[in-house]
Amino acid sequence: MVQQCNQAEIKALETTSPPCRHSVHLPVINPDRLKTAKAIVHQAVKLHKVFSVQGPYPVIRAALRARGWVEKRTCHSHQHTSTRPVKETSCNEDEDDDDQEQDPDGRYGLMSRLVRNEIVYFYWTNRRDAINTSILQKDQIINHFAKAGSFTTKVGLCVNLRSLHWFDSADPDTFFPRCYRLGARDEKHAFIEDYKRTACTSLLKYIVERVPNVHKESKNDSIRETSETVILPKMINTALKVCQAFLESLEHADIDTSLDSSQSLTKEEWEEFIDRYYLVVHGSAQIDISDQLVGCCKAMLRRLAEVSPQLDTDGIHNIWIIKPGAMSRGRGIKCAKRLDEILNLVSSDPALIKESKWVVQKYLESPFLVEGTKFDVRQWFLVTDWNPLTVWFYRKCYLRFSTQPYSVDTMDNSVHLCNNSIQKHLRPSHHRHPSIPEDNMWSDDQFKTFLSTRGRQAQWENVVVPGMEKAIVHALQTTQDLVDSRKNTFELYGADFMLGCDLHPWLIEINASPTMAPSTPITARLCAAVQEDTLRVVLDRRADRSANTGDFELIYHQAAVVVPQYVGVNLLIEGFRPKFSRLLPPLRPLDRSTPKYRVKVKKMSAEKPKPLPKVVKSADTTVKNIHRLPPPPPSQPPVPIPIETFTLQLPKTRHRSVHVPLNACSHSVFLWRRGLELRPLL
């Protein structure tokens, strides 16, 4: 029920201000405005339209209010007990400034006070841990799934995509660059082997791509002399043998055969090869090669291209990008070419090594460039359910450019990282093409116009969009069992893609709570649109399946998966206790009793049997001290017990069974014989 405001409450509202230090003061309340606010609040509470927003999301607030929702504001001074589903935080200055502009007369602040004791049915926050989903009601809607870090972290995405073959026939190497956790010993060893093998393929590609220039310079006698000349035939033969061994391992041809000593290199031989490789590819060493070896290099590269989807994007410089998995917005990311530099960079932080937070990923050295400048693509998608998995793809996206022209000669982040959080602090280079805007952003429409000038506009719909959709779906498939599939929950994600020289998209990472800040005119327009369309899918479509979903398109709807009841990790055996119609025989025969009891029986047999204790005739009495009687001698007949002297009362409840030791033979014989005597009573 809506709490009715009496005259005392109205007077309190007129003389006091809201407890939030940035809230709007209400010195005077218009009765008509109060009546209107109470009517709106009454209707909102009746329809369960009370929402709460934490963070600078003015678009979400405006869109919900336009749909008849009333906001329940949360401030630091209004902290509730731990049983509340939301962890209250202090008011954000930017958030309140935006809200003040939308509420100049304080009407929304007044309605917020009227619903201060009502249940919130829609939560939108920028932090997943701000909501305790375990105590929410089923009809309360939230914008974050629990345990979604399995694919929104660099480590989680790296590990889970390796199990894609259990969910789909796709190969993750076709859309996700090779990635390793350097904190894990086995993966560190796998990365070192990958680096060495990539050095071999890079050398072959260098020979094939540079040999025409070498021959041309040889004819002009313009080969630059260096202090050291590298003997390429030996290096090429080594690279060819390593690549041949790699191909055989893929075909499992190396299982029953041992590698020849010429194919397996020692540690010293590898160090010598890598050093020579640096001189040839990264340096300016003089090279001399025959056409026959060039033909062998081309043949091997053709064979590798059939089994290595990333061969074209690997380039010839063997560049890798190192990312600390615990950071975001491009912080701590470095690019490096040399193996020792990569390993030393990671070993400098033992804490991240211990937690396996460092990841190293193959850098795309041959990206698609716009006027010689590198860029990446920010693509939104929405997940409204995990069982069945339901994915919505947004048809609008934007490009983020770097401030410097692309070059592999420098490893500076201003060239290779396109994050807006990094590039916005840098000044664009004068050598960059003037068609690239100063705010370093393009919309997808501008990029499609650029492709049309190159005659490649059709590739956007035929190559880029389908590739991004498949990569997103595959990434979600591998983590479907790890995310809490709570109903009435949704989440908006931002995926970052790089485009290869053939416009094939490569998934770099997936971000939870993507920024919605209007940093540029492009983001101001697109971020507002994606928030509005998200509410159309989440709220409008709940009431009307034919409602307009904006630019969101349903790209994947999985069949419902039956989740078995979780019974824990402990095994449980169920059954019932067997029931016997007669008493069990003794545990041991009389002639196999232990010597201890045999002697005791002989001593007891010489004594006269003691008479039974007197028992009062009563239905409520039981036989007492019967277990204290010694067993009768084997030769003496049992003492008859008159039936009329006592009455046995069977227990009505189930008593705990008593374990009888195996060596207690005489006691078992006694009970068995006593049972034979009492059987007529039962």
N, C-alpha and C positions, 0 to 999 in steps of 0.2 A: 504493500500500500504506500501511496505517496504520503509523505509526512506533511501534515497541514501546518502552515506557518500562522501562528497566532500573533496577536498584537505585540507580545513581548519579543518574539523572534524578529518581527519587522523592525521594531525599535532597535534591537541589537544589530541588525544589518545596517541600519542607518548610522549608528554611532561607532561601529567598529569596522576594522578592515580585515580582509582575509589573512590568515596566519602566514601565507607564503610571502616572503620579503619582496618579491617582484610582482605580486598580484595588484590588481587595480583597486583603488580605494573607492568605496561607495558611500559618499557622505549623505546622499539623499536618494531615496527610492521612490520612483513614480508608482502610484498604486496601479495604474493601467499596465505599466510594464511588468509589475509583479504578477498581476493576474494573467497576463499573456505567458510569462515564464512558467507559472504553475500549470497552466493548461498544456504547454508543450512537454513539461516534465511528466505530467500525469499520463499523457499518451505514450511517451517514450518508455516509461517504466512498465506500462501495461503491455507493450509489444516487445519488451526485453531489448530495448535499444539504448543501453548505457555503455559507453566506451571509455577507454583510457589509453592515452598516447604518451609514450616516454621517448623524448628525443625531438630534434628539430624537423618535424614533419607537418608543416602547415597545409600541404596539399591533402594529406589524409584527414586532417581535422575538418577542412572545408568540405571535402567530399562526403564525410559522414554526417555533418550537420545538415547538408543539403538533402540527405536521405531521412531526416527526422531523428537523428541520434543526438544524445546529450552526453557531454564529456564529464567524467568524474576526474578532476585534477588530483595529482599526487605531488606532494611537496615534502621536503625533509622534515619540516616541523609537524607533519601529519603522519609520522611513522606509526604503523599499527603493530600488533603483536605478530609473533612468528607464524601464527596460523593463517595469516593472510596469504593469498597466492602470489602477491607481487611484493618484491623487495623495493620499498620506496627509496627514492634517491632525491638529492637536492635539486631544486629547479635549475634548469639550464638557462643561462642568460639569453642565448640566441633564441632558444625556444620561446621564452616568455616575451621577448621583443616581437617575434613574429606573431604571437598570439595577441599581444596588445594591439597590433595594427589591425587584426581581424575583429577585435572586440573593443572598439573605442568607447562605447557607452556602458561597458561592464555587464551586459546582458548574459553573456556566457559564464562569467564568473558567478553571477547570481544563481543560474541554473545548476552550476557545479555544486554550490552549497546545498541546494535542494535535494541533490541525489547523493550527498556525502555518505549516507548509510545504505545505499542500494548496492545490489550486486552488479559487477561489471560483466558484460556479455561479449565484449570484443576488446582484445588487447593488441596493441601494436607497439613494439619496443625495438630498440636497436641492439639489445643484448639478450642472448638466449638464457643466461642464468638469472635474469630479472623475474622470471616466471617459474613458480613451482607447479609443474603440471600434475603432480601426484594428488593434489588436493583440489583441483579444478572440477567443476561440474561438467557433465557431458555436453551441455548446450553452450558452454563458454568457448569462444573462438579465440585462438592465439595465432601469431604469425611466425612461430619458430617450432621446429621439431626438435625433440630431445635426441642426443647422441648423433647429431649430424656431422660431427667432426671427422667421421670416417672418410669423407670425400671433400670436405672444405678445408682440410689442411694438406700441406705439401707431402707430409709423410703418409697420411691416410690414403690420398689419391695414388701415390706411388706404389703402396703395398697392395691395395685392393684391386687395382686394374690387372694385376698378375693372375687373378682368379677368374678372369672374364671367360675363359674357355669352359667353365662350369655353367655359365648362363647363356652364352651365345657362341656362335662359330666365328665371330670376328676376332681379329688379331689386334691387340692394343698398340703394337708397333706401327700400325697404319694411321694412327691419329694422335698418339701420345709419345713424345720423345723419350728415349731410354732414360731411366732414372734409377738411382741407387741410394740407399741409406749408408752413409759412411760410418755411422756409429755401430752398425752390425758387422761383425768380423767377416762372415761369409759374403755379404754384399760388397764390402770393401774390396775383398779379393776379386769378386766378379767385375767390379768397376776397373780395377787395375788391368785385368785381362782384356776388358773391352777397350780401354784406352790404347793398349799396345796393338790390338787388332785394328782399331781405327787408324792408328798411325801407319800401319801397313797399307790399308786401302787409300789413305790420304796420299801416300807416296806414289801409288799407282796412278791416282787421278792427277797428281801434279805432273807426272811424266807425260800423260796423255794430253793434258791441257796446255802444257808449256813447250812441248817438243817443236811445234811449228815456229815459235819465236826463237827457240834455240838454234834451229837450222838457219833461220834468217840472219841471226846475229853472227853465226859462224861464217857465213858467206861474206859478211861485211867486216869480218875480223874485229868485232867490237865486243868480244866476250871480256867481262871485267875480271881481272886477275885478283885472286884472293890469297890469303896466307895459307890456306889449306885446300887441297883438292880431294873431293870425295869420289871413291870408286863406286859408281852406281851399280854396275852389274852384280856385284856381291849383295848389295842391299836389296836390289830388285828380286834376286833369286830367293833371298830370305823372306821377303814380303809375299812372294808367290807361294812359297811352301806353307807359310802361316795361313794364308787364305784358303789353300787347298785343304789343310787340316780342318779348318772351320767348316768348310762345305761337307767334308766327310762326317764330321760330328753331327751335323744336322740330319744327315741320312743314316745315322747310327752305324756307319761303316767302320768306326773305330772301336767297337765294343770287343770284338774277338781278336783284334790285331793290335800290337804295340807299336807306338810311333817310332819311326826311325830317328836316330840321333841327330840327323840333319834337320828334322822337322821340329824337334823340341829344343828350344834355346835355353841355355843356362842364364843365371842372373847377370853374370858379367857380359854375356853376349847381348842380352836385351839392353843393358845400359849402354853398350857401345852403339847398338842400332838406334836407340832413341836419340843419343847425342848426335849421330850422323844425320838423323831425320831432322833435328832442329836446324842443323847447318844448311840442309838442302831447302827445306820448305820455309822456315822462319828467317833464315839468313840469306846470304848471297854467294853460296859456294858455287864454284865452277862445275858444270855437269857435262858429261860426254856420254852419249848413249847411241846404240845402233837401232835401226828400224825394226830389226827382228825382236828386240826386247820391248819395243813400243807395241808391236802387234800382240805379244804375250800379255802385256798389261791390259790392252783393250779387251782381249778375250776373257781374262779373269774378271774384269769389271762387268762384262755382260752376264757372266754366270752369277756374280754376287747380286746384281740388280734383280734377279729373279727371286731371290730369297731374302733380300734386305730392303724393306720398304723405305728406310731412311737414308739410303746411300746417296741420293741426290742432295738431300739437305745437310749431310754431314760436312760437305766442303773439303778443303785440303789443309786447314790450319788446326784441326783437332781442338776446337774451343769447347769448353764446358762451362756451365753456369752453376755456381755454388749458392745454395739458399739455406739460411737457417729457418727450420720449420716453425719456430716459435714466434716469428715476427711477420708483420704484414706491411702493406703499402711500399714494398720494395726495399725495406730497411735491411741492411746487412748483406745484400746480394752482391756477388762479385763474379766477374768473368775472368777465366785464366786459360792459358794454353799449355803450360808445362805441368807434368805430373807431380813433380816435387813441390811446386808452388801450391797445387790444390791440396795435397795431403798436409802440408805445413799450415795452410790457412784453417783447415778443419781442426787440427790437433791443438790449436791455440785456445780453444774453449772446451775444457774437460767436461763442464756441466752438460753441454749440448751433446757431446760425444756419449756420455753415460746414458742419456735419455734417447739416443738415436734420433736427434732432431735435425741433424745436418743431412741434406740431400744434395746430390750432384746430378745434374741433368744435361744431356747432350744439347748443345746450342745449335740452333738452326742458322747455319752460316750462309745459306742461299735463300733469303726471304724475298717475297715480292715487295718491291720498293715503289714508292710514289715520288717521282722526280728525284731519285737517289736518296730518299729519306725512309727510314724504317718506321713501322707503325704496328700496332696491335688492335684487335677488335674486342670491344666490350659487348657481350651478348647476354640478354636477360632470359631467364626461363623460370617458370612457376611450377611448384609441386603442390598439389592439393590433396594427395593421398599416397600412401606407400603400400597399402594392400586393399585394393589393387593399385599398382603403381600408375599414377596419372600425372602426365607431364604436359605443360603448356609452353609453347615456344613463342617468343615475342618477335614480331616481324620487323621491328625497328631496332637499330643498333647504331653505334658510333665508333669512329676511329680515333686513336690517340697517337700523335706523332712525337718523335724525339726532336730535340732542339738542334741537333748536329747532323750533318750528312753521314750516311752509313759508311763505315770503314772497319775492316778487320785488323788494321795495323795498330789500333789503340783499343784498350780494354776499359775505357772510361764509361761510367754508367750513363752519362749524358748521350752517348751514342747508342747503347744497346738496351737500355731500359726505357719503356714508354709510359710508365706509371705517371699519372698526372700529379700525384703527391711529390714526385721527384722533379719532373720537368717544369712545373709551375714556378720553381725557385730559380730557374736558369734562363739566361737570355738567349734567344734564338741566334744562331750563327748567321753571319752575313753571306756565307757561302751556300746557304740553303736556298732552294728554289723559291722564288717569290710567290708561287701559287700556294705554298703551304701557309696557312694562316698563323698569325702570331699567338693565338690561343691554343695552337697545336691540336685542333680537333676538326673532324669532318663528320657529317652525317652519312648514313648509308646511301642516301640519294645522291650526295655529292660524289661519293666513290663510284657509284654506278655510272654517273655521267663521265667520270674519268675513264672508266673501262670502255665506255662506248666510243670514246675518241681513239682507243686502241683496237677497236673491233672485238672486244672480249666481254661485252655486256651480258651475253647469254650465259657466261660461266658463273655469274653470281647466283642465278636460280638453279643452274644445273650442277654446279660443283660446290660452291661455298656454302649455301644454305643447307643442302642435304648432308654435307660432311659435318657441319656443326650439329645438326639434329642427331645424327648417329652417334657422334662422340658423347653428347650429353646423355643420351639414353643408355649407352654402354657404361658410362661412369656411374649412373644411378643403379643399374642392374646389379653391379658387384657389391653394393652397400645396402641393398634393400633389406637384408636380414639384420643389419646392425642398427638401423634407425627405428625409434619408437613410432609405430604407426597409429598414433592417436587420431581419432576422428575429430572433426571440427578444428583441424589444424592445417595451416598452409605455410609456405615459405617462398620468398622471392630470392633468387640467387643471381649472381653475375659471373659469367664464364669469360675467361680471357683466351683469345685465339691468336695464333700467328698464321699467316698465309705463306705457303711455299711459292717458289717461282712459277709453278703451274696452278696457283690459286687453291691448292688443296689445303684445307684448314687443319691446324695442329692445336690440340688442346694444351694449354699451359697450366692453368689452375682454375679452381672454382672458389668463389668468394661468397660467404654468408654475410648478410646485411650490407649489400653493396651501397656505396655512397649515393645519396640523392641530392647532394649539394648543387645548387645552380651556379657552378663555377664559370661556365661559359654560356653563350646563347644556345649552343647545341644541347648541353645538359639541362639547361633551364627548361627547354621545351620537351625533350624526350623523357627526362626523369619525372616531370609532372604527369606526362601522358601514361607512363608505365604504372605509376601509383594509382591513377584513376582507373585504368583498365584492370588492375589487380582487384580492386574492390568490385568491379563489375563481374569478374569471374567468381569471387569468393562469396559475395552477398547477393547481387542481383540474380545470378544464375541459380542460387538456392531456392528462390521463390518462383522463378520462371526459367525453365530449361531452354527456352528459345530467346533468352535475353541477349542483348548485344554484348560481346566480350572484347570489343575494341580490336587491337592488333594482336591479341593472344589467339593462338591456334592450337588446338589439341593435337599433339603429334604422337602420343603414346598412351594407350589405356590397356593395361594388362588384365588378363583374366584373374578373378579373385583366387587367392591362394589360401587354402585351409591351413590354419596354424594349429598344430597339435597342442593340447593342454600341457603346460610346463609343470613337471612334477619334481623338478630339482635334479641335482647330480647324483643323489644317493639312490641306490637300488632298493626296492621294497618287495618283500615276499609276503603274499597274502595266503591264508589258509585257515583251517579250523583244527581244533584239538580232537584226536580220535576218542571215541567213547567205547568202553568195554562192557560186556554183559556180565562179566565175572572178574574177580580180582586176579591180578597177574601172579604167575608162579614166582618162587624165590629167585633172586638174582643169581645164586650159585647153588649147586647141589650140596647136600649135607656132607657128603664124603670129600668135598673139595674146599672145605672151609679153611680159613687161615689157622695156623697153629695156635695163635693167640686165643682165638675164640673157641678152638677145640678144647684147650685146657680148661677154659672158663666153663664150658658146658659140662665137662666131667665133674668139676667141683660142685656145680649147681645141681647136677643130677643126684648127688648123694644126699642132698637136703630134702626135707619133707616139703611138699607144696603148701604154700600159705593159702589160707582161705580168702575168698574174694571179699572185698569191703562191702558193708551193707549199704544198700542204695534205697532211697525213699521212692515209693511208687508215685511217680508224677510224670505228666506229659511234658513238663518243661525242664526236667532234669536230664542230665547226660551222664554217661559213664565216666568216672573220674579215676585218674591214676592207673588206667588200664595198661598204659604203656610202661609202667614201672614194674609190672609183674614179670618174674623170670619165665623163660620158656619152659614148658613141661618136658620132662624126660622123654626120650624117644620110646622107651619101653612101657611107660605108664600111659594108660588111656586118658584122654582129656576129661576134665572135670565138667560134668553137665551143669548147665546154667538154666535155672527155671525161667520160663518165659514170662511169668507173671511178676518177676522181681523188678523189672525195669523196662523202660521204653526208650528206644533210640529216636532222636529227632534229627533228621537229615538237614544239612545246611541249605539254606535258601539262596545264598550268595556264592559266588565263585571264589574259592580260596586259592592263594598262590601255591603252586606245587612245590613240594620239598624234595630236594635232591638227596637220594639215598646213596651213601658211599658203597662202592663195590665190595668192600671187605666187611660190611655190616651184615653178614650172612645170617647169624642167629636171630637178629632182630627182624629180618625179612621173613624167615621161617615162622617166627612167632606170629607176625601179622597175617601171614597167609593162612596158618592154621586157625587163628582166631576168627578170620573171615569165614572159614568153612563152618565154624561153630555158630556164627551169627547169621548165616545165610537164610535160615527159615524165617528170621525176623524181617528180612528185606523182601 
